[in-house]
Amino acid sequence: MKMKNRGEATLAVIAVVAIIGLAVMWFRPSIAATNAKKVDEVTQKIEDSNQKVGQKVSASLNQIGVANSMAPESPSKNFISKEVALATPLLPSPSMEELLAAEKRRVAVMEGRIEEANKLYSISQKENAELIAENAKAKKDLDELKADLHEQAGVAEFLKKVAIILGVTVSLLGAGFIWFKLHTGRITSGLREFISYTKDDKVLGELREALDSDIKKKLGL
């Protein structure tokens, strides 16, 4: 009776573990969707910082072109004009804010307001350094995120396999247990018949040996 209770308890524990594992793996939010969302968020930060960098460069090129158009004709002017025209299509359109900042720098330099120009360039250089650091951090975060997600995906796949194995094991054990419960009467009856037959056969054998012994004695053998 104790063995029976222990068997049922063990089966119940395995079933609970398997059910919980399957529930965790199939009814929680998809790990792929969650991972994709995180990657998208960090990637968007990188794209945003790249966009800002492109807008700053585009604004500077725009004002370089303006200043170059005011210069006297020369091979240098012709070269700068062609280079600006070549690079501009590769960049995003400058934001109005960046375009105004670049224009202020150009005007300050061209009008000889050196102190103001130096201050404006100092501010822009500080903004550029912050933007470069932000971009580098976002790229580092993306690399770390990809490594973490790869590890998490491996763990999730392992848990999924364990849950499947446990589920199959429970199904087989449960089926065997149910079959045994349904056929307990027949199995018990069969065992009793077998034991009884074995005992009867043993008794008959002993009787045969006794009769043979008596016959041999009577015959003087």
C-alpha positions as CSV (number, residue, x, y, z in Angstrom):
1,M,0.0,0.0,0.0
2,K,2.9,2.3,0.9
3,M,4.6,1.6,-2.4
4,K,1.4,2.4,-4.3
5,N,1.0,5.7,-2.5
6,R,4.6,6.6,-3.2
7,G,4.2,5.7,-6.9
8,E,1.1,7.9,-7.2
9,A,2.8,10.8,-5.3
10,T,5.9,10.6,-7.6
11,L,3.7,10.5,-10.7
12,A,1.8,13.6,-9.4
13,V,5.0,15.5,-8.7
14,I,6.4,14.8,-12.2
15,A,3.1,15.8,-13.8
16,V,3.0,19.1,-11.9
17,V,6.6,19.9,-12.9
18,A,5.9,19.1,-16.5
19,I,2.7,21.1,-16.6
20,I,4.4,24.1,-15.1
21,G,7.3,23.9,-17.5
22,L,5.0,23.6,-20.5
23,A,2.9,26.6,-19.2
24,V,6.0,28.7,-18.8
25,M,7.3,27.9,-22.3
26,W,4.0,28.2,-24.3
27,F,1.8,30.6,-22.4
28,R,4.3,33.3,-21.5
29,P,5.0,36.2,-23.9
30,S,7.1,35.0,-26.8
31,I,10.7,35.3,-26.0
32,A,11.5,36.0,-29.7
33,A,9.0,38.9,-29.7
34,T,10.4,40.3,-26.4
35,N,14.0,40.1,-27.6
36,A,13.1,41.7,-31.0
37,K,11.5,44.6,-29.1
38,K,14.6,45.2,-27.0
39,V,16.9,45.0,-30.0
40,D,14.6,47.4,-31.9
41,E,14.8,49.9,-29.1
42,V,18.6,50.0,-28.9
43,T,18.9,50.0,-32.7
44,Q,16.6,53.0,-32.9
45,K,18.9,54.9,-30.5
46,I,21.8,54.2,-32.8
47,E,19.8,55.3,-35.9
48,D,18.7,58.5,-34.1
49,S,22.3,59.4,-33.1
50,N,23.5,58.6,-36.7
51,Q,20.7,60.8,-38.0
52,K,21.9,63.7,-35.8
53,V,25.5,63.2,-36.9
54,G,24.4,63.3,-40.5
55,Q,22.3,66.4,-40.0
56,K,25.2,68.3,-38.3
57,V,27.6,67.3,-41.2
58,S,25.0,68.3,-43.7
59,A,24.5,71.7,-42.1
60,S,28.2,72.3,-42.1
61,L,28.6,71.4,-45.7
62,N,25.7,73.7,-46.6
63,Q,27.4,76.7,-45.0
64,I,30.7,75.7,-46.4
65,G,29.1,75.9,-49.8
66,V,27.6,79.3,-49.1
67,A,30.9,80.7,-47.9
68,N,32.7,79.2,-50.9
69,S,30.2,80.8,-53.3
70,M,31.3,84.2,-52.0
71,A,35.0,83.5,-52.5
72,P,36.9,84.7,-55.6
73,E,37.3,82.3,-58.5
74,S,40.1,79.8,-58.0
75,P,40.9,76.1,-58.4
76,S,40.3,75.8,-54.7
77,K,36.8,77.3,-55.0
78,N,36.0,75.0,-57.9
79,F,37.2,72.0,-55.9
80,I,35.3,72.8,-52.8
81,S,32.1,73.4,-54.8
82,K,32.4,70.1,-56.5
83,E,33.1,68.2,-53.3
84,V,30.2,69.8,-51.5
85,A,27.9,68.9,-54.4
86,L,29.3,65.3,-54.3
87,A,28.9,64.7,-50.6
88,T,25.6,66.5,-49.9
89,P,23.3,63.9,-51.5
90,L,24.8,61.2,-49.2
91,L,23.6,63.0,-46.1
92,P,20.2,63.6,-44.6
93,S,18.7,67.1,-44.9
94,P,20.0,69.3,-42.1
95,S,17.5,70.3,-39.3
96,M,16.6,73.9,-39.1
97,E,18.4,74.1,-35.7
98,E,21.6,72.7,-37.0
99,L,21.4,74.9,-40.1
100,L,21.0,78.0,-38.0
101,A,23.9,77.0,-35.7
102,A,26.2,76.5,-38.7
103,E,25.1,79.8,-40.3
104,K,25.9,81.6,-37.0
105,R,29.4,80.1,-37.0
106,R,30.0,81.1,-40.6
107,V,28.8,84.7,-40.1
108,A,30.8,85.1,-37.0
109,V,34.0,83.9,-38.7
110,M,33.5,85.9,-41.9
111,E,32.7,89.1,-40.0
112,G,35.8,88.8,-37.9
113,R,34.0,88.2,-34.6
114,I,36.6,85.8,-33.4
115,E,35.6,85.6,-29.7
116,E,32.0,84.8,-30.6
117,A,33.0,82.3,-33.3
118,N,35.3,80.5,-30.8
119,K,32.5,80.3,-28.3
120,L,30.1,78.9,-30.9
121,Y,32.6,76.3,-32.1
122,S,33.3,75.3,-28.4
123,I,29.6,74.7,-27.9
124,S,29.3,72.7,-31.1
125,Q,32.4,70.6,-30.3
126,K,31.0,69.8,-26.9
127,E,27.7,68.7,-28.5
128,N,29.6,66.6,-31.0
129,A,31.6,64.8,-28.3
130,E,28.4,64.0,-26.4
131,L,26.8,62.7,-29.6
132,I,29.8,60.5,-30.4
133,A,29.8,59.1,-26.8
134,E,26.0,58.5,-27.0
135,N,26.4,56.6,-30.3
136,A,29.3,54.5,-28.9
137,K,27.3,53.6,-25.8
138,A,24.3,52.6,-27.9
139,K,26.5,50.3,-30.0
140,K,28.0,48.7,-26.9
141,D,24.6,48.2,-25.4
142,L,23.4,46.5,-28.6
143,D,26.4,44.1,-28.6
144,E,25.8,43.2,-24.9
145,L,22.1,42.8,-25.5
146,K,22.7,40.4,-28.4
147,A,25.0,38.3,-26.3
148,D,22.5,38.2,-23.4
149,L,19.6,37.3,-25.7
150,H,21.6,34.5,-27.3
151,E,22.3,33.0,-23.9
152,Q,18.7,33.4,-22.8
153,A,17.5,31.8,-26.0
154,G,19.7,28.8,-25.3
155,V,18.3,28.5,-21.7
156,A,14.8,28.8,-22.9
157,E,15.3,26.1,-25.6
158,F,16.8,23.8,-22.9
159,L,13.8,24.3,-20.6
160,K,11.4,23.7,-23.4
161,K,13.1,20.3,-24.2
162,V,13.0,19.4,-20.5
163,A,9.3,20.2,-20.3
164,I,8.6,18.1,-23.4
165,I,10.6,15.2,-22.1
166,L,8.8,15.4,-18.7
167,G,5.4,15.7,-20.5
168,V,6.1,12.5,-22.5
169,T,7.4,10.7,-19.5
170,V,4.3,11.6,-17.5
171,S,2.0,10.6,-20.3
172,L,3.7,7.2,-20.6
173,L,3.7,6.6,-16.9
174,G,0.1,7.8,-16.6
175,A,-1.0,5.5,-19.3
176,G,0.8,2.6,-17.7
177,F,-0.6,3.4,-14.3
178,I,-4.2,3.7,-15.7
179,W,-3.7,0.4,-17.6
180,F,-2.5,-1.3,-14.5
181,K,-5.4,0.0,-12.4
182,L,-7.9,-1.2,-15.1
183,H,-6.3,-4.6,-15.2
184,T,-5.4,-5.1,-11.6
185,G,-8.1,-7.7,-11.1
186,R,-7.0,-9.8,-14.0
187,I,-3.3,-9.5,-13.1
188,T,-4.0,-10.5,-9.5
189,S,-6.3,-13.3,-10.6
190,G,-3.7,-14.6,-13.0
191,L,-0.9,-14.5,-10.4
192,R,-3.1,-16.4,-8.0
193,E,-3.9,-19.0,-10.6
194,F,-0.2,-19.3,-11.5
195,I,0.8,-19.7,-7.8
196,S,-2.0,-22.2,-7.2
197,Y,-1.1,-24.2,-10.3
198,T,2.6,-24.2,-9.3
199,K,1.7,-25.4,-5.8
200,D,-0.7,-28.1,-7.2
201,D,2.0,-29.2,-9.6
202,K,4.5,-29.5,-6.8
203,V,2.1,-31.5,-4.7
204,L,1.4,-33.9,-7.5
205,G,5.1,-34.3,-8.1
206,E,5.6,-35.3,-4.5
207,L,2.8,-37.8,-4.6
208,R,4.2,-39.4,-7.8
209,E,7.6,-39.7,-6.1
210,A,6.0,-41.3,-3.0
211,L,4.0,-43.8,-5.2
212,D,7.1,-44.7,-7.2
213,S,9.0,-45.2,-4.0
214,D,6.3,-47.6,-2.6
215,I,6.1,-49.5,-5.9
216,K,9.8,-50.0,-6.0
217,K,9.8,-51.2,-2.4
218,K,7.0,-53.8,-3.1
219,L,8.9,-55.0,-6.1
220,G,12.1,-55.2,-4.2
221,L,13.8,-52.7,-6.4
